[in-house]
Amino acid sequence: MKNKLLLPGLLWIASLALAMTVFLPADAFAQSLTFDLGKQTNGSAAARMIQLVALLTVIALAPSILIMVTSFTRIVVVLSFVRSAIGLQQTPPNQVLISLALFLTLFVMQPTFMKAWEDGIQPLMNEKITEQQAMELTAAPFHMFMLHHVREKDLGLFMDMAGGEKGPLVVEKPEDTPWRVLIPAFMISELKRAFEIGFLIFVPFVIIDMLVASILMAMGMMMLPPVTISLPFKLIFFVLVDGWYMVCGSLVKSFGT
């Protein structure tokens, strides 16, 4: 029974193949599938493939690069401290905090982004410089931004470790500081400053918690969780002092913007 059903289908496929063989022009058989990587004037196809792989790698690591070389780390950590200090676990949601941190990062980093665009990307698009020159010129503003905000103590730590047994790594100019030294030093500097700001944010809310706990104990209501009573007071306190205005303004000003 199955053979009877398959036979008409096989005959139809064979007829279609025969028709294509007869009616298609002969030029169609001379065509072949090719993978054009452009004119290889400055290198081989293998070099072009390596460039393509490198570009895809940079694109895949773009979120991590954003965290490492911009103000995003300090901003998002401080915003997380604000939520924890108030006592809210999921409000504002993570998406809201990250979105706010991204836009604040764009605001702080706008001069750096503009300089990277004007010095590196735009000349490359106009074919005035090579890819290697564009990469160096695009990265230079971010290098200067990190040098401006990194702590000398943190930078010295990684310079010592990078030198190994030969002693601290020595550079002639600050602009010659290696990326492998500057990036981790910049990140721990940002974390330190974020924790300092977080401490200042926590202090008033801890005082509110202590006052509420003391009042509840004095009233003999020891079975009632103090957090349940203190949360509304912390919220209204944060609203009255215009907390988001103060936090966001302080964060932006901490970068000298």
C-alpha positions as MATLAB code, in Angstrom:
seq = 'MKNKLLLPGLLWIASLALAMTVFLPADAFAQSLTFDLGKQTNGSAAARMIQLVALLTVIALAPSILIMVTSFTRIVVVLSFVRSAIGLQQTPPNQVLISLALFLTLFVMQPTFMKAWEDGIQPLMNEKITEQQAMELTAAPFHMFMLHHVREKDLGLFMDMAGGEKGPLVVEKPEDTPWRVLIPAFMISELKRAFEIGFLIFVPFVIIDMLVASILMAMGMMMLPPVTISLPFKLIFFVLVDGWYMVCGSLVKSFGT';
ca = [
       0.000    0.000    0.000;
       2.859    2.385    0.915;
       4.637    1.597   -2.357;
       1.517    2.499   -4.300;
       1.374    5.864   -2.526;
       5.077    6.651   -2.992;
       5.206    5.710   -6.678;
       3.209    8.726   -7.991;
       5.309   11.089   -5.883;
       8.561    9.675   -7.219;
       7.284    9.923  -10.794;
       6.315   13.581  -10.229;
       9.761   14.446   -8.840;
      11.487   12.692  -11.757;
       9.337   14.569  -14.263;
      10.156   17.923  -12.610;
      13.892   17.181  -12.692;
      13.678   16.221  -16.363;
      11.817   19.415  -17.238;
      14.419   21.549  -15.453;
      17.178   19.766  -17.338;
      15.555   20.383  -20.704;
      14.264   23.933  -20.371;
      16.897   25.648  -18.207;
      19.552   27.512  -20.212;
      22.989   26.011  -20.438;
      24.520   29.063  -18.708;
      22.778   28.087  -15.493;
      24.928   24.982  -15.226;
      28.094   27.026  -15.563;
      27.243   29.073  -12.458;
      28.909   28.169   -9.161;
      28.494   29.226   -5.560;
      31.260   31.589   -4.489;
      32.127   33.375   -1.254;
      33.484   36.803   -2.145;
      35.488   38.533    0.564;
      36.278   41.573   -1.550;
      39.412   42.541   -3.401;
      42.424   41.158   -1.657;
      44.797   44.068   -2.277;
      46.313   44.317    1.185;
      46.190   40.723    2.294;
      44.963   37.235    1.709;
      41.515   35.775    2.254;
      42.750   34.300    5.528;
      43.637   37.790    6.806;
      40.182   39.056    5.844;
      38.600   36.139    7.701;
      40.661   36.930   10.811;
      39.467   40.534   10.671;
      35.879   39.339   10.367;
      36.257   37.021   13.364;
      37.828   39.837   15.393;
      34.945   42.166   14.508;
      32.352   39.584   15.531;
      34.227   39.007   18.805;
      34.198   42.720   19.627;
      30.477   42.911   18.873;
      29.780   39.897   21.108;
      31.801   41.426   23.953;
      30.295   44.911   23.566;
      28.183   44.699   26.781;
      31.235   43.638   28.800;
      33.342   46.377   27.238;
      30.652   48.907   28.165;
      30.894   47.798   31.794;
      34.692   47.753   31.882;
      35.696   51.066   30.313;
      32.819   53.440   31.140;
      31.072   54.892   34.168;
      28.424   52.138   34.123;
      29.976   50.130   36.987;
      29.815   52.915   39.565;
      26.329   54.024   38.543;
      24.636   50.628   38.544;
      26.224   49.592   41.861;
      25.084   52.805   43.569;
      21.550   52.421   42.223;
      21.483   48.873   43.573;
      22.581   50.204   46.982;
      19.701   52.691   46.921;
      17.171   49.917   46.408;
      18.734   47.745   49.109;
      18.950   50.621   51.612;
      15.263   51.385   51.271;
      14.467   47.716   51.794;
      12.806   47.040   48.453;
      13.766   43.781   46.786;
      12.239   44.085   43.319;
      11.163   47.726   43.119;
      12.358   49.363   40.939;
      12.849   46.270   38.756;
      16.282   45.356   37.456;
      15.313   46.451   33.949;
      14.470   49.943   35.197;
      17.714   50.307   37.176;
      19.853   49.058   34.300;
      18.066   51.323   31.820;
      18.584   54.332   34.099;
      22.232   53.371   34.561;
      22.682   53.111   30.784;
      21.217   56.544   30.094;
      23.261   58.125   32.886;
      26.323   56.410   31.419;
      25.522   57.873   27.988;
      25.122   61.309   29.581;
      28.473   61.072   31.381;
      30.343   59.478   28.496;
      28.914   61.635   25.694;
      32.079   63.751   25.235;
      34.162   60.581   25.135;
      31.846   58.910   22.634;
      31.820   62.003   20.423;
      35.608   62.267   20.396;
      35.919   58.547   19.578;
      33.466   59.007   16.702;
      35.150   62.115   15.289;
      38.724   60.853   15.643;
      38.354   57.186   14.733;
      35.083   55.944   13.297;
      34.139   58.822   10.997;
      37.567   59.007    9.270;
      37.428   55.236    8.780;
      34.020   55.490    7.139;
      35.408   58.202    4.865;
      38.348   55.892    4.023;
      40.902   58.399    5.306;
      42.623   56.011    7.751;
      43.191   52.280    8.044;
      41.360   49.892   10.351;
      44.297   49.687   12.753;
      44.596   53.462   12.999;
      40.836   53.740   13.523;
      40.964   51.232   16.362;
      43.758   53.115   18.121;
      42.112   56.521   17.678;
      38.710   55.221   18.795;
      40.122   53.622   21.939;
      42.275   56.625   22.928;
      39.428   58.738   24.468;
      38.328   55.815   26.656;
      41.941   55.293   27.711;
      42.165   58.925   28.783;
      38.837   58.727   30.612;
      40.012   55.774   32.666;
      43.373   57.401   33.391;
      41.556   60.473   34.685;
      39.388   58.499   37.131;
      41.621   55.616   38.207;
      43.267   55.790   41.613;
      47.057   55.884   41.629;
      47.138   53.236   44.362;
      45.093   50.775   42.304;
      47.092   51.526   39.168;
      50.323   51.004   41.058;
      49.100   47.630   42.317;
      48.638   46.254   38.833;
      51.801   47.931   37.555;
      53.728   46.042   40.243;
      52.062   42.742   39.363;
      52.563   43.288   35.610;
      56.298   43.801   36.086;
      56.722   40.493   37.889;
      60.184   39.720   39.219;
      61.688   42.591   37.240;
      59.953   45.144   39.438;
      57.132   47.580   38.725;
      56.226   48.151   35.108;
      57.519   51.554   33.986;
      55.968   53.613   31.182;
      57.333   56.823   29.715;
      53.959   58.568   29.456;
      50.570   57.908   31.082;
      49.158   57.357   27.597;
      51.427   54.310   27.281;
      49.769   52.508   30.204;
      48.812   49.019   28.993;
      45.138   48.140   28.784;
      45.680   44.958   30.796;
      46.849   47.142   33.685;
      44.477   50.070   33.304;
      41.156   48.223   32.960;
      41.263   46.157   36.204;
      42.695   49.119   38.130;
      39.891   51.343   36.841;
      37.226   48.777   37.752;
      38.324   48.327   41.369;
      38.605   52.116   41.687;
      35.025   52.442   40.502;
      33.867   49.734   42.911;
      35.582   51.480   45.830;
      33.917   54.803   45.038;
      30.562   53.087   44.560;
      30.826   51.440   47.984;
      31.768   54.774   49.578;
      28.664   56.381   48.105;
      26.615   53.340   49.112;
      27.717   53.739   52.727;
      26.531   57.346   52.786;
      23.198   56.271   51.302;
      22.691   53.519   53.892;
      23.303   55.684   56.979;
      19.994   57.640   57.121;
      17.923   54.522   56.393;
      19.711   52.544   59.116;
      18.918   55.354   61.556;
      15.239   55.129   60.625;
      15.299   51.356   61.194;
      16.918   51.824   64.611;
      14.394   54.463   65.670;
      11.439   52.318   64.620;
      12.881   49.236   66.353;
      13.468   51.209   69.582;
       9.922   52.605   69.563;
       8.403   49.173   68.978;
      10.429   47.660   71.842;
       9.399   50.519   74.146;
       5.759   49.822   73.281;
       6.214   46.108   73.939;
       5.516   45.174   70.311;
       8.578   42.968   69.952;
       6.780   40.403   67.790;
       6.087   42.942   65.062;
       8.917   43.082   62.473;
      10.430   46.602   62.486;
      10.909   46.466   58.715;
       7.157   46.362   58.199;
       6.768   49.705   60.000;
       9.970   51.382   58.863;
       9.485   50.759   55.138;
       6.731   53.381   54.644;
       8.760   55.927   56.640;
      11.857   55.259   54.532;
       9.830   55.658   51.355;
       8.287   58.962   52.404;
      11.689   60.192   53.620;
      13.252   59.336   50.258;
      10.432   61.118   48.421;
      10.545   64.232   50.622;
      14.283   64.744   50.149;
      13.861   64.100   46.383;
      16.165   61.106   46.573;
      16.422   60.219   42.891;
      17.308   63.801   42.037;
      20.063   63.829   44.649;
      21.442   60.389   43.784;
      21.512   60.883   40.015;
      22.890   64.398   40.314;
      25.631   63.286   42.704;
      26.580   60.375   40.469;
      26.962   62.561   37.392;
      28.855   65.239   39.294;
      31.208   62.636   40.769;
      32.676   62.258   37.257;
      33.271   65.977   36.946;
      30.443   66.440   34.405;
];
